Amino acid sequence: MPPEFFIAHVDMSPGDTPDALGKLAHGLPGGVNVFQALGELLRHQPQVTIVKLAGMARGGGAEFVASADMAFAAIGRAGIGQIEALMGIVPGGGGTQYLATRAGRNRALEAVLSADLYDAETAERYGWVNRAVPADELDDVVDRLARANAIWRASSGDWPVRE
């Protein structure tokens, strides 16, 4: 994948036949699809999960970003959007739920129905990412936060309980 992308989309070709996704979902909790299961797995990690977004995340990539506990986006390099409306489908990897929790119902509806690509600053204003930072500072900001969290966990022994 070119470096300007983080996660471009989810490969929908396994769902080319009506029963294909059902076969992939065999054994997953609550009848969720494979990509929803990945998002839920990420959301329920015992560690805090952080996305460092320095490229484009569309569709399933945007859902992956929203499923993490925190996300930081590089100004001038990051872009995020739910593109499914252009295909006549609903985001199927948790995007509607995760984004509504982060940005609120009205902004989530706008993002899902418009299929627009949002820059880092707009994504920050909407609550899709925690913070938009200059691209050359992204690594330092996220690394500093990750180190602080590792120190906190080592001293306290546990993470706060998630909803």
Secondary structure, 3 states (H helix, E strand, C coil): CCCCEEECCCCCHHHCCCCHHHHHCCCCHHHCCHHHHHHHHHHCCCCCCEEEECCEEECHHHHHHHHCCEEEEEECCCEEECCHHHHCCCCCCCHHHHHHHHHCHHHHHHHHHHCCCEEHHHHHHHCCCCEEEEHHHHHHHHHHHHHHHHHHHHHHCCCCCCC
